[in-house]
Amino acid sequence: MSDWLVSLEGTDAGRQLALILALSAAFLHALFGALQKGRHDPWLSRGAIDLSYGLIAAPFALFVVPKPEPHMWPIFAVVFLIHVGYKLAQSYTYALGSYTVVYPVVRGTGPLFTVIGAGLLFGEHFTSVQWVGVATLVAGIFALAVYNLRHWQMGRDQLEPALAMAVVTGLFVAAYTTYDAYGIRATANPFTFLAWFFFIDGFFMPIIAGLRWWNMTDRPALAPLMGRGVLGAFVAYFSFGSIMLATRLDNVGEAAVLRETSTVFAALIGWLVLKEKVGPRRLTMMALIAAGAVIVEMGA
């Protein structure tokens, strides 16, 4: 399968597949965020997810995919450090603010800096129409953030620090999207990068989550927590795997922008599953975000 995927790089078929993968990643990433932000402590949820996907990925990394080339080990080290920073920032963000409020800011900060980073690292260039699409998408996302800042009533005392942490998390999103795209392009077999990424990435958060669980006065039951972790692991495989393969098949910036339609899916999940209120003004802003992604794709 890896040979087939590599053969599609730079082709029209590869571009179409990258589009499908990026939109699939958008939905799955919103679902992943909801799993972490759900009824369990977000630190514990993330630890359970990372432990699950690290253990499941281990036999594939060690015995199935080709071994990473020597030059990949420094790349994996940097990838690991970026993702540690991202997950710490993300956990603080979800602990401080409601999912519907903070998620759009996290995702909105990322695409602009990812597009800039992809231009510097990969020499990608957006057309003027695509820049209009980026501006439309980012404007929709940050209009949503401003609206939330003015009108959200739940946890008002923590809203400003929650939004500040969301911006920091978004910067980490841009960093890992750009650098991970560099990593998956640096190895001959893209599945080598994915298998070893999940194996290595599964080491850090379970330790933090385990210490947090042990020091809790009222410890949650482990069985439902690990059930959420296993479910989240499979969502992570398809979400992260889809966007990484999309960045290998097509432009990193375009894939990153398309993934930010996850904000629309997040609003629907927050409304339907987490029972968070989403009014017509927020829905209008979601439509603006989706329109921006469509403009980026049409302007390519």
Contacts in CASP RR format, 6 or more apart in sequence:
PFRMAT RR
TARGET T0000
AUTHOR 0000-0000-0000
METHOD contacts of the structure
MODEL  1
MSDWLVSLEGTDAGRQLALILALSAAFLHALFGALQKGRHDPWLSRGAID
LSYGLIAAPFALFVVPKPEPHMWPIFAVVFLIHVGYKLAQSYTYALGSYT
VVYPVVRGTGPLFTVIGAGLLFGEHFTSVQWVGVATLVAGIFALAVYNLR
HWQMGRDQLEPALAMAVVTGLFVAAYTTYDAYGIRATANPFTFLAWFFFI
DGFFMPIIAGLRWWNMTDRPALAPLMGRGVLGAFVAYFSFGSIMLATRLD
NVGEAAVLRETSTVFAALIGWLVLKEKVGPRRLTMMALIAAGAVIVEMGA
1 191 0 8 1.000
2 189 0 8 1.000
2 190 0 8 1.000
2 191 0 8 1.000
5 190 0 8 1.000
5 245 0 8 1.000
5 248 0 8 1.000
5 249 0 8 1.000
6 188 0 8 1.000
6 190 0 8 1.000
8 14 0 8 1.000
8 17 0 8 1.000
8 249 0 8 1.000
9 248 0 8 1.000
9 249 0 8 1.000
10 249 0 8 1.000
10 250 0 8 1.000
14 249 0 8 1.000
14 250 0 8 1.000
15 249 0 8 1.000
15 250 0 8 1.000
17 246 0 8 1.000
17 249 0 8 1.000
18 245 0 8 1.000
18 246 0 8 1.000
18 247 0 8 1.000
18 249 0 8 1.000
18 250 0 8 1.000
18 254 0 8 1.000
18 255 0 8 1.000
19 246 0 8 1.000
19 250 0 8 1.000
19 258 0 8 1.000
19 297 0 8 1.000
21 241 0 8 1.000
21 242 0 8 1.000
21 243 0 8 1.000
21 245 0 8 1.000
21 246 0 8 1.000
21 249 0 8 1.000
21 255 0 8 1.000
22 242 0 8 1.000
22 243 0 8 1.000
22 246 0 8 1.000
22 254 0 8 1.000
22 255 0 8 1.000
22 258 0 8 1.000
22 259 0 8 1.000
23 258 0 8 1.000
23 261 0 8 1.000
24 238 0 8 1.000
24 239 0 8 1.000
24 242 0 8 1.000
25 238 0 8 1.000
25 239 0 8 1.000
25 240 0 8 1.000
25 241 0 8 1.000
25 242 0 8 1.000
25 243 0 8 1.000
25 246 0 8 1.000
25 259 0 8 1.000
25 262 0 8 1.000
26 258 0 8 1.000
26 259 0 8 1.000
26 260 0 8 1.000
26 261 0 8 1.000
26 262 0 8 1.000
26 264 0 8 1.000
26 265 0 8 1.000
27 262 0 8 1.000
27 265 0 8 1.000
28 235 0 8 1.000
28 238 0 8 1.000
28 239 0 8 1.000
28 242 0 8 1.000
29 239 0 8 1.000
29 243 0 8 1.000
29 259 0 8 1.000
29 262 0 8 1.000
30 103 0 8 1.000
30 262 0 8 1.000
30 263 0 8 1.000
30 264 0 8 1.000
30 265 0 8 1.000
30 266 0 8 1.000
30 268 0 8 1.000
30 269 0 8 1.000
31 235 0 8 1.000
31 239 0 8 1.000
31 265 0 8 1.000
31 269 0 8 1.000
32 49 0 8 1.000
32 232 0 8 1.000
32 235 0 8 1.000
32 236 0 8 1.000
32 239 0 8 1.000
33 94 0 8 1.000
33 99 0 8 1.000
33 103 0 8 1.000
33 266 0 8 1.000
34 99 0 8 1.000
34 266 0 8 1.000
34 269 0 8 1.000
34 270 0 8 1.000
34 273 0 8 1.000
34 274 0 8 1.000
35 45 0 8 1.000
35 49 0 8 1.000
35 228 0 8 1.000
35 229 0 8 1.000
35 231 0 8 1.000
35 232 0 8 1.000
35 235 0 8 1.000
36 42 0 8 1.000
36 45 0 8 1.000
36 46 0 8 1.000
36 49 0 8 1.000
36 90 0 8 1.000
36 91 0 8 1.000
36 94 0 8 1.000
37 45 0 8 1.000
37 94 0 8 1.000
37 99 0 8 1.000
37 103 0 8 1.000
37 274 0 8 1.000
38 45 0 8 1.000
38 99 0 8 1.000
38 274 0 8 1.000
40 48 0 8 1.000
40 220 0 8 1.000
40 224 0 8 1.000
40 225 0 8 1.000
40 228 0 8 1.000
41 95 0 8 1.000
41 212 0 8 1.000
41 220 0 8 1.000
42 90 0 8 1.000
42 91 0 8 1.000
42 94 0 8 1.000
42 95 0 8 1.000
43 91 0 8 1.000
43 95 0 8 1.000
43 205 0 8 1.000
43 208 0 8 1.000
43 209 0 8 1.000
43 212 0 8 1.000
44 209 0 8 1.000
44 210 0 8 1.000
44 212 0 8 1.000
44 213 0 8 1.000
44 220 0 8 1.000
44 225 0 8 1.000
45 225 0 8 1.000
45 228 0 8 1.000
45 229 0 8 1.000
46 87 0 8 1.000
46 90 0 8 1.000
46 91 0 8 1.000
46 205 0 8 1.000
46 209 0 8 1.000
47 205 0 8 1.000
47 206 0 8 1.000
47 208 0 8 1.000
47 209 0 8 1.000
47 210 0 8 1.000
47 229 0 8 1.000
48 206 0 8 1.000
48 209 0 8 1.000
48 225 0 8 1.000
48 226 0 8 1.000
48 227 0 8 1.000
48 228 0 8 1.000
48 229 0 8 1.000
49 205 0 8 1.000
49 228 0 8 1.000
49 229 0 8 1.000
49 232 0 8 1.000
49 233 0 8 1.000
49 236 0 8 1.000
50 87 0 8 1.000
50 201 0 8 1.000
50 202 0 8 1.000
50 203 0 8 1.000
50 204 0 8 1.000
50 205 0 8 1.000
50 206 0 8 1.000
50 209 0 8 1.000
51 202 0 8 1.000
51 205 0 8 1.000
51 206 0 8 1.000
51 209 0 8 1.000
51 226 0 8 1.000
51 229 0 8 1.000
52 226 0 8 1.000
52 229 0 8 1.000
52 230 0 8 1.000
52 232 0 8 1.000
52 233 0 8 1.000
53 198 0 8 1.000
53 201 0 8 1.000
53 202 0 8 1.000
53 232 0 8 1.000
53 233 0 8 1.000
53 236 0 8 1.000
53 237 0 8 1.000
54 198 0 8 1.000
54 199 0 8 1.000
54 201 0 8 1.000
54 202 0 8 1.000
54 203 0 8 1.000
54 233 0 8 1.000
56 198 0 8 1.000
56 233 0 8 1.000
57 195 0 8 1.000
57 196 0 8 1.000
57 198 0 8 1.000
57 199 0 8 1.000
57 202 0 8 1.000
58 199 0 8 1.000
60 195 0 8 1.000
60 199 0 8 1.000
61 195 0 8 1.000
61 196 0 8 1.000
61 198 0 8 1.000
61 199 0 8 1.000
62 199 0 8 1.000
64 195 0 8 1.000
65 189 0 8 1.000
65 191 0 8 1.000
65 192 0 8 1.000
65 195 0 8 1.000
65 196 0 8 1.000
66 188 0 8 1.000
66 189 0 8 1.000
66 192 0 8 1.000
67 192 0 8 1.000
68 76 0 8 1.000
68 187 0 8 1.000
68 192 0 8 1.000
68 193 0 8 1.000
68 196 0 8 1.000
69 187 0 8 1.000
69 188 0 8 1.000
71 186 0 8 1.000
72 183 0 8 1.000
72 186 0 8 1.000
72 187 0 8 1.000
72 192 0 8 1.000
72 193 0 8 1.000
72 196 0 8 1.000
75 182 0 8 1.000
75 183 0 8 1.000
75 186 0 8 1.000
76 196 0 8 1.000
76 197 0 8 1.000
76 200 0 8 1.000
78 179 0 8 1.000
79 176 0 8 1.000
79 179 0 8 1.000
79 180 0 8 1.000
79 183 0 8 1.000
79 197 0 8 1.000
79 200 0 8 1.000
79 201 0 8 1.000
80 200 0 8 1.000
80 201 0 8 1.000
80 204 0 8 1.000
82 172 0 8 1.000
82 175 0 8 1.000
82 176 0 8 1.000
82 179 0 8 1.000
83 176 0 8 1.000
83 201 0 8 1.000
84 204 0 8 1.000
85 172 0 8 1.000
86 169 0 8 1.000
86 172 0 8 1.000
86 173 0 8 1.000
86 175 0 8 1.000
86 176 0 8 1.000
87 204 0 8 1.000
87 205 0 8 1.000
89 165 0 8 1.000
89 168 0 8 1.000
89 169 0 8 1.000
89 170 0 8 1.000
89 172 0 8 1.000
90 106 0 8 1.000
90 169 0 8 1.000
90 172 0 8 1.000
92 165 0 8 1.000
93 102 0 8 1.000
93 106 0 8 1.000
93 162 0 8 1.000
93 165 0 8 1.000
93 166 0 8 1.000
93 168 0 8 1.000
93 169 0 8 1.000
94 102 0 8 1.000
96 102 0 8 1.000
96 158 0 8 1.000
96 161 0 8 1.000
96 162 0 8 1.000
96 165 0 8 1.000
97 155 0 8 1.000
97 158 0 8 1.000
97 159 0 8 1.000
97 162 0 8 1.000
98 152 0 8 1.000
98 154 0 8 1.000
98 155 0 8 1.000
98 276 0 8 1.000
99 266 0 8 1.000
99 269 0 8 1.000
99 270 0 8 1.000
99 274 0 8 1.000
99 276 0 8 1.000
100 148 0 8 1.000
100 266 0 8 1.000
100 267 0 8 1.000
100 270 0 8 1.000
100 271 0 8 1.000
100 274 0 8 1.000
100 276 0 8 1.000
100 277 0 8 1.000
100 278 0 8 1.000
100 282 0 8 1.000
101 145 0 8 1.000
101 148 0 8 1.000
101 152 0 8 1.000
101 159 0 8 1.000
101 162 0 8 1.000
101 163 0 8 1.000
102 162 0 8 1.000
102 163 0 8 1.000
102 165 0 8 1.000
102 166 0 8 1.000
103 166 0 8 1.000
103 263 0 8 1.000
103 266 0 8 1.000
104 141 0 8 1.000
104 144 0 8 1.000
104 145 0 8 1.000
104 148 0 8 1.000
104 263 0 8 1.000
104 266 0 8 1.000
104 267 0 8 1.000
104 289 0 8 1.000
105 141 0 8 1.000
105 142 0 8 1.000
105 145 0 8 1.000
105 163 0 8 1.000
105 166 0 8 1.000
105 167 0 8 1.000
105 170 0 8 1.000
106 166 0 8 1.000
106 169 0 8 1.000
106 170 0 8 1.000
106 173 0 8 1.000
107 141 0 8 1.000
107 170 0 8 1.000
107 173 0 8 1.000
107 259 0 8 1.000
107 260 0 8 1.000
107 262 0 8 1.000
107 263 0 8 1.000
107 266 0 8 1.000
108 137 0 8 1.000
108 138 0 8 1.000
108 141 0 8 1.000
108 142 0 8 1.000
108 170 0 8 1.000
108 260 0 8 1.000
108 263 0 8 1.000
109 166 0 8 1.000
109 167 0 8 1.000
109 169 0 8 1.000
109 170 0 8 1.000
109 171 0 8 1.000
109 173 0 8 1.000
109 174 0 8 1.000
110 170 0 8 1.000
110 171 0 8 1.000
110 173 0 8 1.000
110 174 0 8 1.000
110 177 0 8 1.000
110 256 0 8 1.000
110 260 0 8 1.000
111 134 0 8 1.000
111 137 0 8 1.000
111 138 0 8 1.000
111 174 0 8 1.000
111 253 0 8 1.000
111 256 0 8 1.000
111 257 0 8 1.000
111 259 0 8 1.000
111 260 0 8 1.000
112 134 0 8 1.000
112 138 0 8 1.000
112 174 0 8 1.000
113 170 0 8 1.000
113 171 0 8 1.000
113 174 0 8 1.000
113 175 0 8 1.000
114 173 0 8 1.000
114 174 0 8 1.000
114 177 0 8 1.000
114 178 0 8 1.000
114 252 0 8 1.000
114 253 0 8 1.000
114 256 0 8 1.000
114 257 0 8 1.000
115 124 0 8 1.000
115 126 0 8 1.000
115 134 0 8 1.000
115 253 0 8 1.000
115 256 0 8 1.000
115 257 0 8 1.000
117 174 0 8 1.000
117 178 0 8 1.000
118 124 0 8 1.000
118 178 0 8 1.000
118 181 0 8 1.000
118 251 0 8 1.000
118 252 0 8 1.000
118 253 0 8 1.000
118 256 0 8 1.000
119 125 0 8 1.000
121 178 0 8 1.000
121 182 0 8 1.000
121 252 0 8 1.000
122 181 0 8 1.000
122 182 0 8 1.000
122 251 0 8 1.000
122 252 0 8 1.000
124 251 0 8 1.000
124 252 0 8 1.000
124 253 0 8 1.000
126 134 0 8 1.000
126 253 0 8 1.000
126 296 0 8 1.000
127 299 0 8 1.000
127 300 0 8 1.000
129 295 0 8 1.000
129 298 0 8 1.000
129 299 0 8 1.000
130 254 0 8 1.000
130 295 0 8 1.000
130 296 0 8 1.000
130 299 0 8 1.000
130 300 0 8 1.000
132 295 0 8 1.000
133 257 0 8 1.000
133 291 0 8 1.000
133 292 0 8 1.000
133 293 0 8 1.000
133 295 0 8 1.000
133 296 0 8 1.000
134 257 0 8 1.000
134 292 0 8 1.000
134 296 0 8 1.000
136 288 0 8 1.000
136 291 0 8 1.000
136 292 0 8 1.000
136 295 0 8 1.000
137 257 0 8 1.000
137 260 0 8 1.000
137 288 0 8 1.000
137 289 0 8 1.000
137 291 0 8 1.000
137 292 0 8 1.000
137 293 0 8 1.000
137 296 0 8 1.000
139 288 0 8 1.000
140 285 0 8 1.000
140 288 0 8 1.000
140 289 0 8 1.000
141 260 0 8 1.000
141 263 0 8 1.000
141 285 0 8 1.000
141 289 0 8 1.000
143 285 0 8 1.000
143 288 0 8 1.000
144 263 0 8 1.000
144 282 0 8 1.000
144 285 0 8 1.000
144 286 0 8 1.000
144 289 0 8 1.000
145 163 0 8 1.000
145 166 0 8 1.000
147 281 0 8 1.000
147 282 0 8 1.000
147 285 0 8 1.000
148 159 0 8 1.000
148 163 0 8 1.000
149 159 0 8 1.000
149 160 0 8 1.000
149 163 0 8 1.000
152 159 0 8 1.000
174 256 0 8 1.000
177 243 0 8 1.000
177 247 0 8 1.000
177 252 0 8 1.000
177 256 0 8 1.000
178 252 0 8 1.000
180 197 0 8 1.000
180 244 0 8 1.000
180 247 0 8 1.000
181 244 0 8 1.000
181 247 0 8 1.000
181 248 0 8 1.000
181 252 0 8 1.000
183 193 0 8 1.000
184 190 0 8 1.000
184 193 0 8 1.000
184 194 0 8 1.000
184 244 0 8 1.000
184 245 0 8 1.000
184 247 0 8 1.000
184 248 0 8 1.000
185 247 0 8 1.000
185 248 0 8 1.000
186 193 0 8 1.000
187 193 0 8 1.000
190 244 0 8 1.000
190 245 0 8 1.000
190 248 0 8 1.000
193 244 0 8 1.000
194 237 0 8 1.000
194 240 0 8 1.000
194 241 0 8 1.000
194 244 0 8 1.000
197 240 0 8 1.000
198 236 0 8 1.000
198 237 0 8 1.000
198 240 0 8 1.000
213 219 0 8 1.000
213 220 0 8 1.000
213 222 0 8 1.000
243 255 0 8 1.000
243 256 0 8 1.000
243 259 0 8 1.000
246 255 0 8 1.000
246 258 0 8 1.000
247 253 0 8 1.000
247 255 0 8 1.000
247 256 0 8 1.000
251 300 0 8 1.000
254 296 0 8 1.000
254 297 0 8 1.000
254 300 0 8 1.000
257 292 0 8 1.000
257 293 0 8 1.000
257 296 0 8 1.000
258 293 0 8 1.000
258 296 0 8 1.000
258 297 0 8 1.000
260 289 0 8 1.000
260 293 0 8 1.000
261 289 0 8 1.000
261 290 0 8 1.000
261 293 0 8 1.000
263 286 0 8 1.000
263 289 0 8 1.000
264 286 0 8 1.000
264 287 0 8 1.000
264 289 0 8 1.000
264 290 0 8 1.000
267 278 0 8 1.000
267 282 0 8 1.000
267 283 0 8 1.000
267 286 0 8 1.000
268 278 0 8 1.000
270 276 0 8 1.000
270 278 0 8 1.000
271 277 0 8 1.000
271 278 0 8 1.000
END
